[in-house]
């Protein structure tokens, strides 16, 4: 089952040229396909995620990282309750999709 629903998003740190979010998705929640005006790197703290970056599928667990460059379509879904850090640079021009 896949539900498109906002996850829980918490800003952890901010600098002049980037920021870090902590994002939590419950099991079965995913984002729609989207792209950003910034680069993003994710680091999985707990859980299991599946998704695609530029059409290339992947699966991530604790300690894994992935990058989605600006302008590249991507999506993510949590298999189980999941939490990750997302590093974004430069600062996003619009509010994030949680």
Backbone as numpy.savetxt, mean C-alpha at the origin, in Angstrom:
# Nx Ny Nz CAx CAy CAz Cx Cy Cz
-13.15 -13.88 -1.25 -13.98 -12.70 -1.25 -13.10 -11.45 -1.25
-13.48 -10.45 -2.00 -12.71 -9.21 -2.09 -13.67 -8.04 -1.91
-13.42 -7.24 -0.90 -14.23 -6.05 -0.66 -13.34 -4.83 -0.88
-13.82 -3.88 -1.67 -13.10 -2.61 -1.80 -13.61 -1.72 -0.68
-12.76 -1.45 0.26 -13.16 -0.70 1.44 -11.93 -0.01 2.00
-12.12 1.16 2.58 -10.96 1.81 3.18 -10.38 0.97 4.31
-9.09 0.92 4.34 -8.41 0.33 5.47 -8.21 1.41 6.52
-7.44 1.09 7.53 -7.11 2.06 8.56 -5.73 2.63 8.23
-5.64 3.93 8.11 -4.41 4.59 7.70 -3.99 5.57 8.80
-2.72 5.50 9.17 -2.19 6.40 10.20 -0.85 6.96 9.73
-0.75 8.29 9.67 0.51 8.90 9.30 1.48 8.74 10.46
2.67 8.18 10.18 3.67 7.92 11.23 4.76 8.99 11.28
5.23 9.44 10.13 6.30 10.44 10.06 6.11 11.27 8.79
6.58 12.53 8.85 6.52 13.41 7.68 7.81 14.22 7.62
8.32 14.38 6.42 9.51 15.20 6.17 9.16 16.15 5.03
10.08 17.01 4.68 9.82 17.99 3.63 9.53 17.33 2.28
10.08 16.13 2.05 9.96 15.52 0.73 9.33 14.13 0.73
8.73 13.70 1.82 8.10 12.40 1.84 7.44 12.12 3.17
6.77 10.97 3.26 6.11 10.58 4.50 5.99 9.07 4.60
5.59 8.62 5.78 5.40 7.19 6.05 4.01 7.00 6.66
3.25 6.08 6.09 1.96 5.68 6.64 2.06 4.27 7.20
1.30 4.00 8.24 1.02 2.64 8.68 -0.38 2.33 8.17
-0.52 1.24 7.44 -1.81 0.88 6.84 -2.21 -0.50 7.34
-3.48 -0.64 7.71 -4.04 -1.92 8.16 -5.27 -2.24 7.32
-5.29 -3.46 6.77 -6.46 -3.96 6.05 -6.92 -5.23 6.75
-8.21 -5.36 7.01 -8.72 -6.64 7.49 -8.72 -7.66 6.35
-8.79 -8.92 6.69 -8.83 -9.99 5.69 -9.93 -9.72 4.66
-9.60 -9.91 3.39 -10.57 -9.75 2.32 -10.73 -8.35 1.77
-10.07 -7.38 2.37 -10.18 -5.99 1.89 -9.06 -5.69 0.92
-9.39 -4.98 -0.16 -8.39 -4.63 -1.15 -8.64 -3.25 -1.71
-7.65 -2.73 -2.39 -7.78 -1.44 -3.05 -8.18 -1.65 -4.50
-8.82 -0.65 -5.10 -9.05 -0.74 -6.54 -7.73 -0.52 -7.28
-7.70 -0.82 -8.56 -6.52 -0.51 -9.37 -6.40 1.02 -9.40
-5.20 1.52 -9.10 -4.97 2.97 -9.07 -3.49 3.26 -9.28
-3.17 4.54 -9.43 -1.78 4.98 -9.53 -1.62 6.25 -8.72
-0.37 6.67 -8.49 -0.07 7.83 -7.67 0.82 8.83 -8.40
0.93 10.03 -7.82 1.82 11.06 -8.33 3.16 11.04 -7.60
3.46 9.92 -6.95 4.69 9.76 -6.16 5.12 8.29 -6.22
6.34 8.02 -5.80 6.82 6.65 -5.65 6.40 6.14 -4.27
6.10 4.85 -4.17 5.76 4.24 -2.89 6.55 2.94 -2.71
7.06 2.75 -1.51 7.71 1.49 -1.14 6.95 0.97 0.07
6.56 -0.32 0.03 5.88 -0.89 1.17 6.78 -1.92 1.86
6.60 -2.02 3.17 7.30 -3.00 4.00 6.24 -3.67 4.87
6.06 -4.96 4.68 5.00 -5.69 5.38 5.45 -6.04 6.80
4.63 -5.64 7.77 4.90 -5.94 9.18 4.25 -7.25 9.61
3.00 -7.46 9.19 2.28 -8.68 9.55 1.21 -8.97 8.52
0.86 -10.23 8.40 -0.21 -10.65 7.49 0.32 -11.16 6.17
-0.56 -11.17 5.18 -0.22 -11.66 3.85 -1.01 -10.85 2.85
-0.29 -10.27 1.86 -0.90 -9.45 0.82 -0.68 -10.07 -0.55
-1.62 -9.85 -1.42 -1.46 -10.20 -2.82 -1.80 -8.95 -3.63
-1.28 -8.87 -4.81 -1.58 -7.71 -5.64 -0.83 -7.75 -6.94
-0.79 -6.60 -7.59 -0.09 -6.49 -8.86 0.46 -5.08 -9.00
1.63 -4.97 -9.60 2.24 -3.68 -9.93 2.52 -3.71 -11.43
1.89 -2.79 -12.15 2.08 -2.78 -13.60 1.66 -4.08 -14.25
0.66 -4.74 -13.67 0.15 -6.00 -14.22 0.91 -7.24 -13.78
2.04 -7.08 -13.10 2.82 -8.23 -12.63 2.33 -8.63 -11.23
1.77 -9.84 -11.09 1.24 -10.27 -9.79 2.35 -10.59 -8.79
2.00 -10.49 -7.51 2.95 -10.82 -6.46 2.25 -11.09 -5.15
2.98 -11.69 -4.23 2.48 -11.99 -2.90 3.55 -11.60 -1.90
3.14 -10.97 -0.78 4.08 -10.48 0.22 3.67 -10.93 1.61
4.67 -11.19 2.45 4.45 -11.52 3.85 5.38 -10.70 4.71
5.39 -10.94 6.02 6.22 -10.16 6.94 7.69 -10.09 6.50
8.22 -8.86 6.49 9.60 -8.63 6.10 9.81 -8.40 4.61
8.77 -8.62 3.80 8.88 -8.41 2.35 8.65 -6.95 2.00
9.23 -6.53 0.88 9.07 -5.18 0.37 8.64 -5.21 -1.09
8.04 -4.11 -1.52 7.67 -3.94 -2.93 7.64 -2.45 -3.21
7.81 -2.10 -4.49 7.76 -0.70 -4.89 6.75 -0.53 -6.00
6.00 0.55 -5.94 5.18 0.94 -7.09 5.54 2.37 -7.45
6.21 2.52 -8.60 6.65 3.85 -9.05 5.47 4.75 -9.42
5.70 6.03 -9.38 4.65 6.99 -9.75 4.14 6.69 -11.14
2.82 6.81 -11.27 2.18 6.61 -12.56 1.91 5.17 -12.95
2.40 4.20 -12.18 2.22 2.79 -12.53 1.00 2.25 -11.77
0.05 1.65 -12.50 -1.14 1.11 -11.86 -0.78 -0.08 -10.98
-1.48 -0.16 -9.84 -1.25 -1.25 -8.90 -2.49 -1.45 -8.05
-2.53 -2.57 -7.34 -3.61 -2.87 -6.41 -3.09 -3.85 -5.37
-3.81 -3.94 -4.26 -3.41 -4.83 -3.18 -4.65 -5.40 -2.51
-4.54 -6.61 -1.97 -5.61 -7.22 -1.19 -4.98 -7.99 -0.03
-5.63 -7.94 1.12 -5.17 -8.68 2.29 -5.83 -10.06 2.33
-4.99 -11.12 2.37 -5.51 -12.48 2.56 -6.02 -12.65 3.98
-5.26 -12.13 4.91 -5.58 -12.18 6.34 -5.40 -10.76 6.88
-5.80 -10.49 8.11 -5.57 -9.17 8.70 -4.09 -8.82 8.50
-3.82 -7.65 7.93 -2.46 -7.30 7.53 -2.13 -5.86 7.90
-0.82 -5.61 8.10 -0.33 -4.28 8.43 0.99 -4.08 7.71
1.16 -2.88 7.13 2.41 -2.55 6.47 2.72 -1.08 6.61
3.98 -0.74 6.40 4.41 0.65 6.32 4.54 1.01 4.86
4.09 2.21 4.50 4.20 2.67 3.13 4.93 4.01 3.12
6.08 4.03 2.45 6.94 5.20 2.34 6.63 5.88 1.01
6.31 7.18 1.03 5.91 7.89 -0.18 6.79 9.13 -0.37
7.32 9.29 -1.60 8.12 10.48 -1.92 7.98 10.76 -3.41
7.88 12.03 -3.80 7.75 13.21 -2.93 6.40 13.20 -2.23
6.14 14.22 -1.44 4.87 14.30 -0.72 3.71 14.16 -1.70
2.70 13.33 -1.39 1.54 13.18 -2.25 0.78 14.50 -2.42
0.25 14.74 -3.60 -0.53 15.94 -3.86 -1.99 15.77 -3.46
-2.45 14.51 -3.33 -3.83 14.25 -2.96 -3.88 13.23 -1.83
-5.01 13.18 -1.11 -5.12 12.22 -0.01 -4.95 10.79 -0.51
-4.41 9.92 0.33 -4.15 8.53 -0.09 -5.40 7.68 -0.14
-5.31 6.60 -0.90 -6.30 5.53 -0.82 -5.84 4.63 0.31
-6.67 4.40 1.28 -6.29 3.50 2.37 -6.70 2.10 2.04
